[in-house]
Amino acid sequence: MTKAIVLTGITTTGTPHLGNYVGAIRPAIAASKDANVTPFYFLADYHALIKCQEPERVRQSSLEIAATWLALGLDTSNAVFYRQSDVPEILELSWMLTCVAAKGLMNRAHAYKAAVAENEQGGENDADKGITMGLFSYPILMAADMLMFNANKVPVGKDQIQHIEMARDLAGRFNHIYGEHFVLPEAVIEEHASTLAGLDGRKMSKSYNNTIPLFEPEKKLRKLINKIKTNSLEPGEPKDPEGCTLFSIYQAFATQAEVAEIRQRYADGIAWGEMKQVLFEHINEHIIPARERYEALLQAPEHIEEQLQEGAQKARAVSVPFMKELRKAVGISRISL
């Protein structure tokens, strides 16, 4: 039976936080151990350049993200774990797809439309002010990421479905012109993916600056948890766990029995300070082993680089011959003598 190819990219613009772990990293690590699939996980460092023009931040983020995945037990014997920029065929394919992409299709991309709308709301005469071609055409690079390896399934949130649809459109257009080369990727909608609230109660996100880094040292982790906003209910007053940031984070790391116990303690009026201490101890205990591996990996970047290079070799074992096939299809291969 042919294994399904599942592909996920991680943009290298920040430090992994608890929300990343619960919503994406943890399920992906589990999937890396599934013998029935071949997972492709990559550091999307070219995508990072669209939003971040701080070279050191991109480099450090790449190191931290790679160390995080390895520390948490990514099975690199089954998964292909690589850096996007180590597979040059992806950018070459991106140009081929650009040459068949309709501008009207790109005009409908959510990120581009949002940027235009922001300019218009701000009273700008030029609706495209500040919008780079990287932002405008990044759905094409995303399509190249998927199509380079003929990914069957791409796990995404509901807000990312359009990217899969665009990749399918571009693949279909290319296949129509040059013959059948690409599998049309399917979106795997993460209906039940956990979304954690951050320090301020909004979705935990680097954009809101409300995150709790996954491998913060104990003292910093405690301080951040103590900053989580709560209501003014006094100790002894019953509290509703639903919609409570402290409870939602605890629930993401706890067993059903542990969650049931905390629900009862909410009903009994647990003090917010006590709940923050419970949450800190629970998370800290959960991540201590991986944190130790993570810190060791940061001190051994050569090991991380070795893992990424091995992944790049696996990826290019697919991309190099496939690109040779695609060059021939579009008519830019070497002339046969």
Helices and strands as residue ranges (DSSP letters): E 4-11, H 18-20, I 21-25, H 26-31, E 37-44, H 45-51, H 55-71, E 80-83, G 84-86, H 89-98, H 103-107, H 110-121, H 133-148, E 153-156, G 158-160, H 161-178, E 186-189, G 206-208, H 218-226, H 245-253, H 256-267, H 272-298, H 301-330
